[in-house]
Every structure is written in C-alpha cells, then in structure tokens.
Amino acid sequence: MNKKLAAALSGGAVLVLALSGCGDDGDKVNDWAKTVCDQAKPQIQKRANAQQLIISTAADGKPADIQAADSKAFQDIADADRALAKAIQGAGAPPVDNGEKIQQDAVRELNSTAVAYEGLKKQVDALDPGNQQKFADGLQGVADGLKKIEKMDQDALAKLQSGELGRAMAKQPGCQKATPSVAPSPASPRGGSTPSSKPSEKQPADSKPSASASPSKKKAE
C-alpha cells in the first residue's frame, strides 16, 4: 500500500537543496550561502530520514505501521521546511540581483509547503487502518496530494539554485545530499527499519530502493 507514497517520493523532487555546481562567487554571496547552508544541514537530514521512513514501510508494513510512519514523516518534513524558511529569512536578502524577492518568495513558498505537508498528515491520521480496502483507497489520495506538493517544494527553492547564488550554495557542505539514517519509530518498530539494500552514492537519498523507482530529476533533493 505504501508503495504509492514511495513511488511519489522517488518520482519527484522533494529535497531541493541537494545542489551541484562550481565556479567562483563573491565573498558576500559565499558568506550568505554558508549562513543558510550551515542551518539547512540538519533540516536536509531530517527530510531525508522522513522520506526513508515512508519508503522503508513500502514492502510489508501493516496499515497501522504505515499510518504512524507516514504521519511522523509528513510532520517532520513540515517542521524542516519551516526551519529552512526561518534560516533563509534570518540570513537576510542574498547579495544578488532581485535578492530580496528571491528570499521572500522562498520563505513564503516553504511555509506554504509546510502547511500542505501538515494537511497530508491530517489526511493520513484520519484513515482507518482497520479497514484495509478503505485504507488503501485513502492512501491513494494521500499519494496524489503528495505529487502536487512536490512541485511546490521544488519551486520553493528553485531560484536559490540558479546563477551565482546556486553556485555558491553548491559549494557548501551543509547544502549537500544527506544519507538517510532512520531509527525505528517507537510507535512503529517496523516502520523505521532500514532496507537491506542501501542506495548507492549515485542514487538520490529520496529514491525508492527498488528497480521500479523513477529516476530523480537533476535538481531533486
């Protein structure tokens, strides 16, 4: 049942702060990028763990386990988005063209995405794990909602990833891809287990650990 959510995660760009690039940028731009990325690192890790928590329940999770894992994961991603928005707001406008607009757009969209993820959490919490058919149908609705939120999530930081600012952020360790490290959830011992086959370094942290996973977009994560 949770495969629908796992597929939705692997098919889109959820962690948009996994950057790649090179080039020399001004000291002020680099300083701004470092300020944001240093604070972003734990949030990127939190999001990677949350995604893996969903994916790791895909194979044989029971409805109650899936519900607990997904609810926690969506709240964790919402919390991470809010923290990222706060970090970007606190760093001030980046010293690039249209820096203030770029900053405010990213903050607004990240906060909106956080609200959307909390909406998914409420949707999951309202499902009845005692009725497997209704639960599966409801989970499909959650997966459909997740696909829509993914685009919001990607758009939220898209402008930060472009041009001089994107190159500066790409060089910061704090804005690099995080390797999921999910401990078992107290409410769901199986829900947080780590898959036996770990993704290779070339795979995005949010990819589904199966051959059917869709390739991530270049800006994913």
Secondary structure in CASP SS format (residue, H / E / C, confidence):
PFRMAT SS
TARGET T0000
AUTHOR 0000-0000-0000
METHOD secondary structure of the structure
MODEL  1
M C 1.00
N C 1.00
K H 1.00
K H 1.00
L H 1.00
A H 1.00
A H 1.00
A H 1.00
L H 1.00
S H 1.00
G H 1.00
G C 1.00
A C 1.00
V C 1.00
L C 1.00
V C 1.00
L C 1.00
A C 1.00
L C 1.00
S C 1.00
G C 1.00
C C 1.00
G C 1.00
D C 1.00
D C 1.00
G C 1.00
D H 1.00
K H 1.00
V H 1.00
N H 1.00
D H 1.00
W H 1.00
A H 1.00
K H 1.00
T H 1.00
V H 1.00
C H 1.00
D H 1.00
Q H 1.00
A H 1.00
K H 1.00
P H 1.00
Q H 1.00
I H 1.00
Q H 1.00
K H 1.00
R H 1.00
A H 1.00
N H 1.00
A H 1.00
Q H 1.00
Q H 1.00
L H 1.00
I H 1.00
I H 1.00
S C 1.00
T C 1.00
A C 1.00
A C 1.00
D C 1.00
G C 1.00
K C 1.00
P H 1.00
A H 1.00
D H 1.00
I H 1.00
Q H 1.00
A H 1.00
A H 1.00
D H 1.00
S H 1.00
K H 1.00
A H 1.00
F H 1.00
Q H 1.00
D H 1.00
I H 1.00
A H 1.00
D H 1.00
A H 1.00
D H 1.00
R H 1.00
A H 1.00
L H 1.00
A H 1.00
K H 1.00
A H 1.00
I H 1.00
Q H 1.00
G H 1.00
A H 1.00
G C 1.00
A C 1.00
P C 1.00
P C 1.00
V C 1.00
D C 1.00
N C 1.00
G H 1.00
E H 1.00
K H 1.00
I H 1.00
Q H 1.00
Q H 1.00
D H 1.00
A H 1.00
V H 1.00
R H 1.00
E H 1.00
L H 1.00
N H 1.00
S H 1.00
T H 1.00
A H 1.00
V H 1.00
A H 1.00
Y H 1.00
E H 1.00
G H 1.00
L H 1.00
K H 1.00
K H 1.00
Q H 1.00
V H 1.00
D H 1.00
A C 1.00
L C 1.00
D C 1.00
P C 1.00
G C 1.00
N C 1.00
Q H 1.00
Q H 1.00
K H 1.00
F H 1.00
A H 1.00
D H 1.00
G H 1.00
L H 1.00
Q H 1.00
G H 1.00
V H 1.00
A H 1.00
D H 1.00
G H 1.00
L H 1.00
K H 1.00
K H 1.00
I H 1.00
E H 1.00
K H 1.00
M H 1.00
D H 1.00
Q H 1.00
D H 1.00
A H 1.00
L C 1.00
A C 1.00
K H 1.00
L H 1.00
Q H 1.00
S C 1.00
G H 1.00
E H 1.00
L H 1.00
G H 1.00
R H 1.00
A H 1.00
M H 1.00
A H 1.00
K C 1.00
Q C 1.00
P H 1.00
G H 1.00
C H 1.00
Q C 1.00
K C 1.00
A C 1.00
T C 1.00
P C 1.00
S C 1.00
V C 1.00
A C 1.00
P C 1.00
S E 1.00
P C 1.00
A C 1.00
S E 1.00
P C 1.00
R C 1.00
G C 1.00
G C 1.00
S C 1.00
T C 1.00
P C 1.00
S C 1.00
S C 1.00
K C 1.00
P C 1.00
S C 1.00
E C 1.00
K C 1.00
Q C 1.00
P C 1.00
A C 1.00
D C 1.00
S C 1.00
K C 1.00
P C 1.00
S C 1.00
A C 1.00
S C 1.00
A C 1.00
S C 1.00
P C 1.00
S C 1.00
K C 1.00
K C 1.00
K C 1.00
A C 1.00
E C 1.00
END
